[in-house]
Amino acid sequence: MGFSRPATGSSAQPANEGMAPTLVGVVFVLLAITTWGVYFSFAIIVLRKLTAIEFLMFRWGIGVCTLLLLNLAIRKPLRVAKADWPVVASAIVIGIVVHQLLQVNGLKYTTSTNTGWILTTIPPITGALGWIFLRERLRVRQIVGLIIAMTGVTLFVTNGNLSEMSLGNNLGDLLVFGSVFTWSIYTILTKSRLGRYDALGISIVYMLWGFGTFILLKLFESGLQIPSLTTAEWLIMLGIGVFPSGLAYYWWNAGLQRLTAVNTSMFLFIEAIVASSVGALMLGDVFSTAMVGFALLIVIGVSVAQGVQARRRVRVDESV
């Protein structure tokens, strides 16, 4: 399975593109990561009653309906060329199905604060995967930054007590950390095809197939916990389906279409700040002074890893 260069004249960002499309991309990404930052705490509330499969089935069902309604007004094509299906199918399996199963099950055992900050390791890992699969140059400073960031994450999720780093005590953190890799892979796979397709159209294709997969997985589960939801929890579920699911995936892809994958991922720092703030306010998540220092270490590591000269822009849509 290879990655091909976006077609000439596509909506992928060329080197000499003006600032306006870049600013639009930033706005789209900010919308996505802000809603995702708020999402974690609300998801934890609903997941107290629902299984991960039920939650995802309703989340993506509502999400795909939201995008289909939006597409009635915008009318973007949903067709995918046969030659692109291996890459698109891989993005669906990795970025929708596996990623969501890892993250949602992780949320059952960890906090929204930990989740948000663990996800800040996505930028350096995206850069590393770009070096492996897209033959991008990985500089010494990026390797050093990755090591610093990983150290910060380890200290953050254990609150400085490394003896807590065990599967039994940190299952949720490990699952969320696994989702870091699936999201990085999804970002690279999606970026490789956004030059050929509209962001809304490809987002609907992803969500339709993801929704169908979660319905199939539900057939292997017994019982249905949905009737136990209160009116307030139903409203939360509806909001999760509309905003951090349907719209946010579209916003992310629309931003990714205008920015590089690594630069898009860098905005996940804001998601972490939002997740920490909302988690502390709604769920009483602990955010100690020491954890602030560990979070700063993560920021320093990722900043070092992604620090490049202004004249040298990283492009993840190069062909192999």
Buried (B, 14 or more C-beta within 10 A) or exposed (E): EEBBBBEEEBBBBBEEEEEEBBEBBBBBBBBBBBBBBBBBBBBBBBBEBBBBBBBBBBBBBBBBBBBBEBBEEEEBEBEBEEEBEEBBBBBBBBBBBBBBBBBBBBBBBBBBBBBBBBBBBBBBBBBBBBBEBBEBEBBEEBBEBBBBBBBBBBBBBBEEEEEBBEEEBBBBBBBBBBBBBBBBBBBBBBBBBBBBBBBBBBBBBBBBBBBBBBBEBBEEEEEEEBEEBEEEBEEBBBBBBBBBBBBBBBBBBBBBBBBBBBBBBBBBBBBBBBBBBBBBEBBEBEBEEEBEEBBEBBBBBBBBBBEBEEEEEBBBBBEE
